[in-house]
Amino acid sequence: MSRLVRHIVIPSLVPLIFFVIALTPVEVMGCLTRGLLAITVSLISGISALCMAIIGLKLRVQNDPNASWWMMSTLVLTVPVIALLVLA
């Protein structure tokens, strides 16, 4: 599996899931269910972004060239957290 798939494509599925939930009509799932799912996805994304940022910082201290890939994954995973703050 290439670095692009592992660090960009797979983490970008989380923001996609978040926006699918956020754009789902209220009549399909209900307001409470939709909100709880969006908060859950955003929380999981935020925790994952924090973990990836820690890994990236550790690798940057060790001068590993892969550190930038971990930081890009962090940026992708922060999108649902920021979107939740903007939409709320």
NULO-945875 format. One record per residue: x, y, z of N, C-alpha, C in turn; residue number from 1; residue in one letter. Coordinates in steps of 0.02 Angstrom, whole numbers, plus 32768, in hexadecimal, padded with zeros to 4 digits. Atoms other than C-alpha are relative to their C-alpha. Layout:
# residues N
<doza n_c1="X" n_c2="Y" n_c3="Z" ca_c1="X" ca_c2="Y" ca_c3="Z" c_c1="X" c_c2="Y" c_c3="Z" pos="NUM" code="a"/>
...
This chain:
# residues 88
<doza n_c1="802B" n_c2="7FC6" n_c3="8000" ca_c1="8000" ca_c2="8000" ca_c3="8000" c_c1="802D" c_c2="803E" c_c3="8000" pos="1" code="m"/>
<doza n_c1="7FD5" n_c2="7FC6" n_c3="8005" ca_c1="804A" ca_c2="80A7" ca_c3="7FCF" c_c1="7FF3" c_c2="8031" c_c3="8039" pos="2" code="s"/>
<doza n_c1="8007" n_c2="7FCE" n_c3="7FCA" ca_c1="8064" ca_c2="8138" ca_c3="8046" c_c1="7FC5" c_c2="802D" c_c3="7FF4" pos="3" code="r"/>
<doza n_c1="8038" n_c2="7FD5" n_c3="8010" ca_c1="7FE3" ca_c2="81A0" ca_c3="7FEC" c_c1="7FBE" c_c2="7FE0" c_c3="8016" pos="4" code="l"/>
<doza n_c1="803E" n_c2="8024" n_c3="7FEC" ca_c1="7F5C" ca_c2="811D" ca_c3="8009" c_c1="7FFC" c_c2="7FFB" c_c3="804C" pos="5" code="v"/>
<doza n_c1="8000" n_c2="800C" n_c3="7FB8" ca_c1="7F90" ca_c2="80FB" ca_c3="80BC" c_c1="7FF7" c_c2="8041" c_c3="8029" pos="6" code="r"/>
<doza n_c1="8001" n_c2="7FC3" n_c3="7FD8" ca_c1="7FA2" ca_c2="81B0" ca_c3="80F5" c_c1="7FCF" c_c2="8035" c_c3="7FE8" pos="7" code="h"/>
<doza n_c1="802E" n_c2="7FCE" n_c3="8018" ca_c1="7F28" ca_c2="8212" ca_c3="8088" c_c1="7FBC" c_c2="7FE2" c_c3="7FEF" pos="8" code="i"/>
<doza n_c1="803F" n_c2="801C" n_c3="8018" ca_c1="7EA3" ca_c2="81A4" ca_c3="8037" c_c1="7FD7" c_c2="7FE0" c_c3="8038" pos="9" code="v"/>
<doza n_c1="8024" n_c2="8022" n_c3="7FCA" ca_c1="7E76" ca_c2="8137" ca_c3="80CC" c_c1="7FE8" c_c2="8031" c_c3="8036" pos="10" code="i"/>
<doza n_c1="801A" n_c2="7FCF" n_c3="7FD0" ca_c1="7E6F" ca_c2="81C7" ca_c3="814B" c_c1="7FCB" c_c2="802F" c_c3="7FE3" pos="11" code="p"/>
<doza n_c1="8033" n_c2="7FD4" n_c3="801C" ca_c1="7E07" ca_c2="822D" ca_c3="80D0" c_c1="7FBB" c_c2="7FE0" c_c3="7FFE" pos="12" code="s"/>
<doza n_c1="8042" n_c2="8020" n_c3="7FFA" ca_c1="7D7B" ca_c2="81AD" ca_c3="80E3" c_c1="7FDA" c_c2="8019" c_c3="803D" pos="13" code="l"/>
<doza n_c1="8021" n_c2="7FE7" n_c3="7FC3" ca_c1="7D58" ca_c2="81F2" ca_c3="8191" c_c1="7FDC" c_c2="8042" c_c3="7FF3" pos="14" code="v"/>
<doza n_c1="8026" n_c2="7FC3" n_c3="8011" ca_c1="7D2D" ca_c2="82A3" ca_c3="8154" c_c1="7FC6" c_c2="7FF2" c_c3="7FD0" pos="15" code="p"/>
<doza n_c1="8036" n_c2="8012" n_c3="802E" ca_c1="7CC7" ca_c2="8253" ca_c3="80C9" c_c1="7FC4" c_c2="7FE5" c_c3="8026" pos="16" code="l"/>
<doza n_c1="8036" n_c2="801C" n_c3="7FD6" ca_c1="7C62" ca_c2="81EF" ca_c3="8148" c_c1="7FDE" c_c2="8037" c_c3="8027" pos="17" code="i"/>
<doza n_c1="801D" n_c2="7FC9" n_c3="7FD9" ca_c1="7C4B" ca_c2="828C" ca_c3="81B2" c_c1="7FD1" c_c2="802A" c_c3="7FD5" pos="18" code="f"/>
<doza n_c1="802A" n_c2="7FD5" n_c3="802A" ca_c1="7C08" ca_c2="82F3" ca_c3="8121" c_c1="7FC4" c_c2="7FDB" c_c3="7FE5" pos="19" code="f"/>
<doza n_c1="803B" n_c2="8027" n_c3="8014" ca_c1="7B96" ca_c2="8265" ca_c3="80E8" c_c1="7FCD" c_c2="8001" c_c3="8038" pos="20" code="v"/>
<doza n_c1="802D" n_c2="7FFD" n_c3="7FC7" ca_c1="7B4C" ca_c2="8261" ca_c3="8197" c_c1="7FE2" c_c2="8046" c_c3="8007" pos="21" code="i"/>
<doza n_c1="8017" n_c2="7FBB" n_c3="7FF6" ca_c1="7B40" ca_c2="831F" ca_c3="81A1" c_c1="7FCF" c_c2="8015" c_c3="7FC9" pos="22" code="a"/>
<doza n_c1="802C" n_c2="7FEC" n_c3="8037" ca_c1="7AEB" ca_c2="832E" ca_c3="80F8" c_c1="7FC4" c_c2="7FD2" c_c3="7FF7" pos="23" code="l"/>
<doza n_c1="803A" n_c2="802C" n_c3="8003" ca_c1="7A6F" ca_c2="82A0" ca_c3="8115" c_c1="7FC3" c_c2="8026" c_c3="8019" pos="24" code="t"/>
<doza n_c1="803D" n_c2="7FDD" n_c3="7FE9" ca_c1="79BD" ca_c2="82E3" ca_c3="8122" c_c1="7FE9" c_c2="7FE7" c_c3="8044" pos="25" code="p"/>
<doza n_c1="8018" n_c2="8010" n_c3="7FBC" ca_c1="796F" ca_c2="82E6" ca_c3="81CF" c_c1="7FCC" c_c2="7FC8" c_c3="7FFD" pos="26" code="v"/>
<doza n_c1="8034" n_c2="8033" n_c3="8006" ca_c1="78E1" ca_c2="8278" ca_c3="8191" c_c1="801C" c_c2="7FB9" c_c3="7FFB" pos="27" code="e"/>
<doza n_c1="7FE3" n_c2="8042" n_c3="8009" ca_c1="7958" ca_c2="81E8" ca_c3="8170" c_c1="8014" c_c2="7FE2" c_c3="8043" pos="28" code="v"/>
<doza n_c1="7FE7" n_c2="801B" n_c3="7FC1" ca_c1="79AA" ca_c2="81D4" ca_c3="821B" c_c1="7FE5" c_c2="8022" c_c3="803E" pos="29" code="m"/>
<doza n_c1="8015" n_c2="7FDB" n_c3="7FC6" ca_c1="7961" ca_c2="8256" ca_c3="828C" c_c1="8038" c_c2="802E" c_c3="8017" pos="30" code="g"/>
<doza n_c1="7FD0" n_c2="7FCD" n_c3="7FED" ca_c1="79B6" ca_c2="82ED" ca_c3="82D6" c_c1="8031" c_c2="7FE7" c_c3="8036" pos="31" code="c"/>
<doza n_c1="7FD6" n_c2="8018" n_c3="7FC9" ca_c1="79F7" ca_c2="829B" ca_c3="8375" c_c1="8033" c_c2="7FCC" c_c3="7FE9" pos="32" code="l"/>
<doza n_c1="7FD3" n_c2="8035" n_c3="8018" ca_c1="7A40" ca_c2="8202" ca_c3="831F" c_c1="8035" c_c2="801D" c_c3="7FD2" pos="33" code="t"/>
<doza n_c1="7FD1" n_c2="7FE1" n_c3="802E" ca_c1="7A90" ca_c2="826B" ca_c3="8298" c_c1="8035" c_c2="8028" c_c3="8026" pos="34" code="r"/>
<doza n_c1="7FD1" n_c2="7FD9" n_c3="7FD8" ca_c1="7ADE" ca_c2="82E0" ca_c3="8317" c_c1="8030" c_c2="7FD6" c_c3="8029" pos="35" code="g"/>
<doza n_c1="7FD4" n_c2="802C" n_c3="7FD9" ca_c1="7B20" ca_c2="8254" ca_c3="8385" c_c1="8033" c_c2="7FDC" c_c3="7FD4" pos="36" code="l"/>
<doza n_c1="7FD1" n_c2="801F" n_c3="802E" ca_c1="7B6D" ca_c2="81FD" ca_c3="82EF" c_c1="8035" c_c2="8031" c_c3="7FE9" pos="37" code="l"/>
<doza n_c1="7FCF" n_c2="7FCE" n_c3="8016" ca_c1="7BBF" ca_c2="829E" ca_c3="82B5" c_c1="8031" c_c2="8010" c_c3="8037" pos="38" code="a"/>
<doza n_c1="7FD3" n_c2="7FF2" n_c3="7FC7" ca_c1="7C05" ca_c2="82C1" ca_c3="8362" c_c1="802F" c_c2="7FC5" c_c3="800B" pos="39" code="i"/>
<doza n_c1="7FD6" n_c2="803C" n_c3="7FF7" ca_c1="7C45" ca_c2="820D" ca_c3="836F" c_c1="8037" c_c2="7FFD" c_c3="7FCC" pos="40" code="t"/>
<doza n_c1="7FCE" n_c2="8002" n_c3="8036" ca_c1="7C9C" ca_c2="8213" ca_c3="82C6" c_c1="8033" c_c2="8038" c_c3="800B" pos="41" code="v"/>
<doza n_c1="7FD2" n_c2="7FC8" n_c3="7FF5" ca_c1="7CE6" ca_c2="82BD" ca_c3="82F0" c_c1="802F" c_c2="7FF2" c_c3="803B" pos="42" code="s"/>
<doza n_c1="7FD7" n_c2="8010" n_c3="7FC6" ca_c1="7D24" ca_c2="8281" ca_c3="8399" c_c1="8035" c_c2="7FCB" c_c3="7FEF" pos="43" code="l"/>
<doza n_c1="7FD0" n_c2="8034" n_c3="8015" ca_c1="7D75" ca_c2="81E5" ca_c3="834F" c_c1="8035" c_c2="801F" c_c3="7FD2" pos="44" code="i"/>
<doza n_c1="7FD2" n_c2="7FDF" n_c3="802D" ca_c1="7DC3" ca_c2="8251" ca_c3="82C8" c_c1="8031" c_c2="802D" c_c3="8026" pos="45" code="s"/>
<doza n_c1="7FD5" n_c2="7FD5" n_c3="7FD8" ca_c1="7E07" ca_c2="82CD" ca_c3="8347" c_c1="8033" c_c2="7FD9" c_c3="8028" pos="46" code="g"/>
<doza n_c1="7FD2" n_c2="802A" n_c3="7FD9" ca_c1="7E53" ca_c2="8245" ca_c3="83B3" c_c1="8034" c_c2="7FE1" c_c3="7FD2" pos="47" code="i"/>
<doza n_c1="7FD1" n_c2="801D" n_c3="8030" ca_c1="7EA1" ca_c2="81F3" ca_c3="831A" c_c1="8031" c_c2="8035" c_c3="7FE7" pos="48" code="s"/>
<doza n_c1="7FD4" n_c2="7FCA" n_c3="8016" ca_c1="7EE6" ca_c2="829B" ca_c3="82E0" c_c1="8034" c_c2="8010" c_c3="8035" pos="49" code="a"/>
<doza n_c1="7FD1" n_c2="7FF3" n_c3="7FC9" ca_c1="7F34" ca_c2="82B8" ca_c3="838A" c_c1="8035" c_c2="7FC9" c_c3="8004" pos="50" code="l"/>
<doza n_c1="7FD0" n_c2="8037" n_c3="7FFF" ca_c1="7F85" ca_c2="820C" ca_c3="8388" c_c1="8031" c_c2="8005" c_c3="7FC6" pos="51" code="c"/>
<doza n_c1="7FD4" n_c2="7FFA" n_c3="803A" ca_c1="7FC8" ca_c2="8227" ca_c3="82D9" c_c1="802F" c_c2="803C" c_c3="8006" pos="52" code="m"/>
<doza n_c1="7FD4" n_c2="7FC6" n_c3="7FF5" ca_c1="800C" ca_c2="82D2" ca_c3="8309" c_c1="8039" c_c2="7FEE" c_c3="8030" pos="53" code="a"/>
<doza n_c1="7FCC" n_c2="8016" n_c3="7FD0" ca_c1="806A" ca_c2="8284" ca_c3="839B" c_c1="8033" c_c2="7FD4" c_c3="7FDC" pos="54" code="i"/>
<doza n_c1="7FD2" n_c2="802A" n_c3="8026" ca_c1="80B3" ca_c2="81FF" ca_c3="8328" c_c1="802A" c_c2="802A" c_c3="7FD1" pos="55" code="i"/>
<doza n_c1="7FDC" n_c2="7FD5" n_c3="802D" ca_c1="80E2" ca_c2="8283" ca_c3="82A9" c_c1="8035" c_c2="802B" c_c3="8023" pos="56" code="g"/>
<doza n_c1="7FCF" n_c2="7FD8" n_c3="7FDB" ca_c1="8137" ca_c2="82EF" ca_c3="832B" c_c1="803B" c_c2="7FD5" c_c3="8019" pos="57" code="l"/>
<doza n_c1="7FCA" n_c2="802D" n_c3="7FEC" ca_c1="8199" ca_c2="825B" ca_c3="836E" c_c1="802F" c_c2="7FF0" c_c3="7FC6" pos="58" code="k"/>
<doza n_c1="7FD7" n_c2="800F" n_c3="803A" ca_c1="81D3" ca_c2="8231" ca_c3="82BF" c_c1="8027" c_c2="803D" c_c3="7FE9" pos="59" code="l"/>
<doza n_c1="7FDC" n_c2="7FC3" n_c3="8014" ca_c1="8200" ca_c2="82E7" ca_c3="829C" c_c1="803C" c_c2="800C" c_c3="802D" pos="60" code="r"/>
<doza n_c1="7FC7" n_c2="7FF9" n_c3="7FD2" ca_c1="826F" ca_c2="82EA" ca_c3="8337" c_c1="8038" c_c2="7FD0" c_c3="7FEC" pos="61" code="v"/>
<doza n_c1="7FCE" n_c2="8032" n_c3="8016" ca_c1="82C6" ca_c2="824E" ca_c3="82F3" c_c1="8018" c_c2="800D" c_c3="7FB9" pos="62" code="q"/>
<doza n_c1="7FEE" n_c2="7FEE" n_c3="8045" ca_c1="82D9" ca_c2="82A4" ca_c3="8247" c_c1="7FED" c_c2="7FCA" c_c3="7FCE" pos="63" code="n"/>
<doza n_c1="801A" n_c2="8032" n_c3="802E" ca_c1="8272" ca_c2="821E" ca_c3="81F1" c_c1="7FDC" c_c2="8023" c_c3="7FC7" pos="64" code="d"/>
<doza n_c1="8022" n_c2="7FDF" n_c3="8038" ca_c1="8239" ca_c2="8250" ca_c3="8142" c_c1="7FB5" c_c2="7FF0" c_c3="7FFC" pos="65" code="p"/>
<doza n_c1="8047" n_c2="8012" n_c3="8001" ca_c1="8190" ca_c2="81FC" ca_c3="815F" c_c1="7FD6" c_c2="802B" c_c3="802E" pos="66" code="n"/>
<doza n_c1="8025" n_c2="7FD6" n_c3="7FD1" ca_c1="815F" ca_c2="827D" ca_c3="81E1" c_c1="7FCE" c_c2="802D" c_c3="7FDD" pos="67" code="a"/>
<doza n_c1="802E" n_c2="7FD4" n_c3="8025" ca_c1="810F" ca_c2="82EE" ca_c3="815E" c_c1="7FC1" c_c2="7FDB" c_c3="7FEA" pos="68" code="s"/>
<doza n_c1="803C" n_c2="8027" n_c3="8012" ca_c1="809B" ca_c2="8261" ca_c3="8127" c_c1="7FD1" c_c2="7FFB" c_c3="803C" pos="69" code="w"/>
<doza n_c1="802A" n_c2="8005" n_c3="7FC4" ca_c1="805D" ca_c2="824E" ca_c3="81DB" c_c1="7FDE" c_c2="8043" c_c3="800E" pos="70" code="w"/>
<doza n_c1="801E" n_c2="7FBF" n_c3="7FF5" ca_c1="8040" ca_c2="8309" ca_c3="81E6" c_c1="7FC8" c_c2="800E" c_c3="7FCD" pos="71" code="m"/>
<doza n_c1="8036" n_c2="7FF9" n_c3="8031" ca_c1="7FDB" ca_c2="8306" ca_c3="8144" c_c1="7FC2" c_c2="7FD8" c_c3="8015" pos="72" code="m"/>
<doza n_c1="8038" n_c2="8027" n_c3="7FE6" ca_c1="7F70" ca_c2="827C" ca_c3="8190" c_c1="7FDD" c_c2="8026" c_c3="8038" pos="73" code="s"/>
<doza n_c1="801D" n_c2="7FD8" n_c3="7FCA" ca_c1="7F57" ca_c2="82EC" ca_c3="8227" c_c1="7FD4" c_c2="8037" c_c3="7FE4" pos="74" code="t"/>
<doza n_c1="8028" n_c2="7FCA" n_c3="801E" ca_c1="7F1A" ca_c2="837A" ca_c3="81B9" c_c1="7FBF" c_c2="7FE5" c_c3="7FE2" pos="75" code="l"/>
<doza n_c1="803D" n_c2="801D" n_c3="801D" ca_c1="7E9F" ca_c2="8308" ca_c3="815F" c_c1="7FCE" c_c2="7FEE" c_c3="8037" pos="76" code="v"/>
<doza n_c1="802D" n_c2="8016" n_c3="7FCA" ca_c1="7E59" ca_c2="82C6" ca_c3="8203" c_c1="7FE5" c_c2="8039" c_c3="802A" pos="77" code="l"/>
<doza n_c1="801C" n_c2="7FC8" n_c3="7FDB" ca_c1="7E3E" ca_c2="8373" ca_c3="824D" c_c1="7FC5" c_c2="8020" c_c3="7FDD" pos="78" code="t"/>
<doza n_c1="8037" n_c2="7FE1" n_c3="8026" ca_c1="7DBF" ca_c2="83A0" ca_c3="81C6" c_c1="7FBC" c_c2="7FF4" c_c3="8022" pos="79" code="v"/>
<doza n_c1="8041" n_c2="8007" n_c3="7FDF" ca_c1="7D28" ca_c2="8350" ca_c3="8220" c_c1="7FF9" c_c2="8027" c_c3="8041" pos="80" code="p"/>
<doza n_c1="8003" n_c2="7FDB" n_c3="7FC1" ca_c1="7D55" ca_c2="83A4" ca_c3="82C4" c_c1="7FF2" c_c2="804A" c_c3="7FF1" pos="81" code="v"/>
<doza n_c1="800B" n_c2="7FBA" n_c3="8012" ca_c1="7D5F" ca_c2="844F" ca_c3="8272" c_c1="7FBA" c_c2="800A" c_c3="7FE2" pos="82" code="i"/>
<doza n_c1="8043" n_c2="7FFB" n_c3="801E" ca_c1="7CC1" ca_c2="842E" ca_c3="820D" c_c1="7FCA" c_c2="7FFD" c_c3="8036" pos="83" code="a"/>
<doza n_c1="8031" n_c2="8004" n_c3="7FCB" ca_c1="7C63" ca_c2="83FD" ca_c3="82AA" c_c1="7FFC" c_c2="8042" c_c3="8026" pos="84" code="l"/>
<doza n_c1="8000" n_c2="7FC0" n_c3="7FDE" ca_c1="7C98" ca_c2="84A0" ca_c3="82FE" c_c1="7FDE" c_c2="8036" c_c3="7FD5" pos="85" code="l"/>
<doza n_c1="801F" n_c2="7FCF" n_c3="802D" ca_c1="7C62" ca_c2="8505" ca_c3="8265" c_c1="7FB6" c_c2="7FF4" c_c3="7FF9" pos="86" code="v"/>
<doza n_c1="8046" n_c2="8010" n_c3="800A" ca_c1="7BBD" ca_c2="84AB" ca_c3="824E" c_c1="7FD6" c_c2="8005" c_c3="803F" pos="87" code="l"/>
<doza n_c1="8026" n_c2="8000" n_c3="7FC1" ca_c1="7B8D" ca_c2="84AB" ca_c3="8306" c_c1="7FEA" c_c2="8045" c_c3="8015" pos="88" code="a"/>
